[in-house]
Amino acid sequence: MLANATRKPLLLVILISIFFFGVASSSSLAYAYLTITSPTEDQQIPVGSAFHINGTSRAANGTNHCVVAVIINAIRPYQKVIPVGTNGTNDYTSWQFISDPNYATAKLGQNKITAKYSCFPNSDINNKLPNYVKYHSVNITGIGQQPQQTSSIPPSPPSPPAASTKNTGGNIVNEPKHSKIIK
């Protein structure tokens, strides 16, 4: 019975240690961020046009290799962005993407742009197993002329000809073309 009583506190100490080490090792990742800076939320873009996407990010820590990719209207695969930070070709603190009309353009109505920030351990040179992923999305509105709508109401039949006037020798009678006159 005494051995069982000492195991519970030991187990509690182990669990608390695992929790604190886990929080400490992931706390540096909590400071990573990703933002799409352009286009802005609800910005209007002409339908069918290609557009630029710009953004910023901050690396989680020095033991990770991080990359950014974007997706437009859920059309896969994610597209690589161009890092344009001041520290070289792997600096995603500032990045851009120019949409390719062969990939995606603005469609009429709501369009969703999502940026994906993935960090990989430096030991993962093939970028296969990210240890941190963050997303940021904005919705833009495609504007332009809508296609002409066709009416679902059939066209009206032509109007019947006007009533004719006949001279029957004394009285003038106006009668519709298809009516019968009883004499």
TORKE-161511 format. One record per atom (N, C-alpha, C): residue in one letter; x, y, z. Coordinates in steps of 0.05 Angstrom, whole numbers, plus 5000, padded with zeros to 4 digits. Example, Ala and Ser with C-alpha at 12.3 -4.5 7.8 and 13.67 -1.06 7.14 Angstrom:
BEGIN
A526448865156
A524649105156
A526449345156
S525749555142
S527349795143
S525850015157
This chain:
BEGIN
M501749765000
M500050005000
M501750255000
L504050245014
L505850475016
L507150524989
A507850314974
A509150334948
A507250474928
N504650414930
N502650534913
N502350834918
A502650904943
A502351194951
A504651354941
T507051244939
T509351394929
T509451404899
R508051224885
R508051234856
R506351464845
K504251534858
K502451744848
K503952014848
P505352094869
P506852344868
P509052334847
L510352104844
L512452084824
L511352114796
L509051984791
L507752014765
L506952304760
L505952434781
L505152714778
L507552894771
V509852844784
V512352994778
V513152944749
I513052704740
I513852644712
I511952784692
L509352774697
L507452904679
L507853214679
I508353324702
I508853614703
I511353684688
S513453524691
S516053574677
S515653564647
I514253364638
I513753334609
I512153574599
F510153664614
F508653894606
F510354144604
F511954204624
F513654444624
F515754434602
F516954204598
F518954184576
F517654214549
G515254114546
G513754144521
G513054434516
V512154574537
V511454864534
V513955024528
A516154964542
A518655114538
A519755074509
S519554834499
S520654784472
S518854894450
S516254924455
S514455034435
S513955334439
S514855444461
S514255724466
S515555914445
S517855834435
S519056014415
S517456004389
L516055784384
L514355764360
L511855944363
A511055994388
A508656154392
A509056444382
Y511456524379
Y512056804371
Y512156824340
A512056604326
A512056624297
A509456744288
Y509456884266
Y506956984255
Y507056994224
L504757034213
L504357044184
L502057234178
T502457414160
T500357604153
T500357664123
I497957654111
I497657754083
I497158044085
T498858214074
T498558504076
T497058624052
S497158484029
S495758584005
S495158343988
P492758323977
P490458503980
P489358494008
T487858694015
T486658714042
T483958574042
E482958524066
E480358394069
E478158564054
D476558424039
D474258544023
D475158734001
Q477758733994
Q478558903972
Q477258803946
Q476558983928
Q475358913903
Q477458883881
I477258663866
I479158593845
I477558543820
P478358643797
P476858583772
P476758283766
V474458183758
V474157903751
V476057833728
G477357593730
G479057493710
G481857613711
S482457783730
S485057903730
S486957753748
A489557763741
A491657663759
A492257883779
F493257813802
F493758013822
F496157943839
H497258133853
H499558093870
H498658033898
I500057853912
I499557803940
I502157863954
N502058023975
N504458093991
N503858014020
G506057954034
G505657894062
G508257904078
T508057864104
T510357854122
T510157614140
S512457534150
S512457314169
S514857354187
R514957214209
R517257214226
R517856934234
A520356864232
A521256594237
A520856524267
A520356274272
A519856184299
A522356184315
N524556074305
N527056074319
N529255994299
G531755994308
G533955934290
G534355634284
T532855464297
T533155174292
T531155074272
N529755254259
N527755174239
N528255304212
H527455174191
H527455294164
H524555324157
C523755574152
C520955634147
C520455734119
V518255654107
V517455734080
V514555824080
V513855984059
V511056074056
V510055994029
A507555914028
A506255844003
A503355954004
V502055993981
V499356093980
V497555913964
I495055933969
I492955793954
I490655993949
I489555983925
I487356163918
I484955993912
N482756053926
N480155913922
N480455613924
A482155523941
A482655233947
A483555073923
I484755213903
I485855073880
I488654983887
R488954723889
R491454603897
R493254553873
P495754533875
P497354533900
P497854823909
Y498854833934
Y499855093944
Y502055193925
Q502155453921
Q504055583904
Q506255713920
K508755673912
K511055793927
K510956093923
V511656233944
V511956523943
V514856593939
I515456843933
I518156933929
I519057083954
P521056983968
P521957133992
P523457393983
V522757613995
V523957873987
V525058024012
G525557874033
G526657994057
G529558094052
T530558254069
T533158384065
T535558194070
N534957954082
N537157774089
N537557554069
G536857584044
G537457374024
G535057224014
T535757013999
T533656863985
T531956674002
N532656644027
N531056484046
N529756654067
D529656914063
D528457094083
D525557154076
Y523757024090
Y520857054085
Y519657264103
T521257434116
T520157644132
T518457834115
S519057834089
S517357974070
S517257794045
W514957754034
W514657574011
W512457673992
Q512457563968
Q510457643948
Q509757413930
F507457433917
F506557233898
F504957383877
I505557323852
I504057443829
I502357213818
S499757243820
S498057023810
S498356983780
D498456743772
D498756663744
D495956603733
P495156723711
P492456663700
P492056373694
N494256223690
N493955933685
N493355783711
Y493955913734
Y493355783760
Y490655883770
A490356133774
A487756243785
A487656543780
T485256633775
T484656923773
T482256983791
A481657233795
A479357303811
A476857223797
K475057093811
K472457023800
K470357203812
L468057213799
L465857393808
L465057313836
G464857513853
G463957463881
G466357423899
Q465857263920
Q467957223941
Q470157033932
N472657103938
N474956943932
N476556933958
K477656693964
K479256663988
K482156613982
I483956763994
I486856733992
I487856634019
T489356424019
T490556314044
T493456294040
A494956394060
A497856364061
A498456154082
K500455984077
K501155764095
K504155804102
Y504655814128
Y507355854138
Y508255584151
S510155454140
S511055194149
S513955204158
C514455104182
C517255094193
C518054804195
F520554754186
F521654484186
F524254494202
P524854274216
P527454264230
P529654284209
N531854414216
N534054434197
N535054164187
S534553964202
S535453694194
S533653574172
D531253694168
D529353604147
D529853764121
I531953684107
I532753834083
I530753814060
N529053614060
N527053574039
N524353694046
N524153834069
N521653964077
N519253774076
K519453554089
K517253354089
K515653344115
L516953414138
L515653384164
L515653644179
P513753824174
P513754074188
P513254034218
N514654194234
N514054184262
N512454424271
Y511754594253
Y510054824259
Y508754914233
V506054964234
V504655064210
V502655274220
K502555494206
K500755714212
K499455804186
Y496855894188
Y495455984165
Y494356274169
H494056414147
H492656674148
H491156704122
S488656784124
S486956814101
S485657094099
V485157174074
V483557414070
V481557344047
N479257484048
N477257454028
N477257714011
I477257683985
I477057913967
I474557873950
T473658083937
T471258073921
T471858123892
G471157933875
G471557963846
G469258133835
I469858343822
I467758523811
I468058543781
G465858613768
G465858643739
G463058593728
Q462758593702
Q460158543690
Q459358253693
Q456858223701
Q455757953702
Q454857873674
P454857613668
P453757533642
P450857603640
Q449857653615
Q447057723611
Q445357483619
Q443257543634
Q441457333642
Q439257293622
T438557053617
T436257003599
T433756963616
S431657063606
S429057053620
S427956773618
S426656683639
S425356423639
S422456443630
I421456693626
I418756733617
I418756733586
P417056553575
P416956543545
P415856803534
P416656873509
P415557123498
P412557113494
S411257343495
S408357353491
S407657303462
P405357163457
P404557123429
P403757393417
P403857413390
P403157663378
P400257733384
S399657993384
S396958083390
S395158013366
P392657953372
P390757893350
P390358153334
P389658123308
P389158353292
P386758513302
A386758763296
A384558933305
A381958853292
A379758923304
A377158853293
A376758983266
S375458833249
S375058943222
S372259083220
T372059253200
T369559403196
T368459303169
K365959203170
K364759103145
K362159273140
N361759333115
N359359473107
N357459273095
T355259233110
T353259033101
T350859163088
G351059393079
G348959533064
G347559743080
G347259723104
G345859933120
G347259983146
N347659783161
N348859813188
N351859733187
I353459883201
I356259813202
I356659643228
V357759403224
V358159223246
V361159183250
N362059233274
N364859163281
N364858893294
E366458713283
E366558453295
E369458353295
P370158203316
P372858083316
P373057883294
K375357833286
K375957663263
K374757383267
H374757273291
H373856993295
H371156973308
S369757173310
S367057153322
S364957073301
K362756953312
K360556883294
K358257073299
I357157163278
I354857333280
I352357163272
I350457163290
I348057013283
I346157203270
K345157133247
K343257303232
K340557203234
